Amino acid sequence: DDGLRNGVFLAKLARFYAPEMVKKVFDEKQELPLSLRHSDNFNVFMAASLKVGLPKIFNFELTDLYDKKNIPKVIYNIH
């Protein structure tokens, strides 16, 4: 659950299909607490998704994931 919420998995997935879009994946090894970098990982994932042509209608909001507002939309996007 937290592995998805902190965006590390999302950023690593984005690095797989759009490596040129992912400069850095922020994980627990960084100097700043990971809690401050959730949105950075999320933004990398969203930008990479758009780059490879995923329609905007499939995008989800950070609150959909982080606050568990719309987990089915998150899963659908990743799928």
C-alpha positions, 0 to 999 in steps of 0.5 A: 500500500505505502509502496504505491502511495509514495510514488516510488513504484510509479516512478520506476514504472515510468522509467521502464517505459519512458526512461528519458522522462525520469531523471530521478526516482525519489526513494527512502535513500534520499537526503530529504524525507520521502514524504516530501517527494511523493508528489515528485514521483507522481509528477514524473509518472504522469508526465511519462504517461502523457509522453507515451500517449496515454489519453488524459481521461485515464489520469488520476489525481494525487489525492486519488492515490494518496488519500485513497479517494479513487483507487480503481482509477489508479489501478486502471491507469497502471493497467 
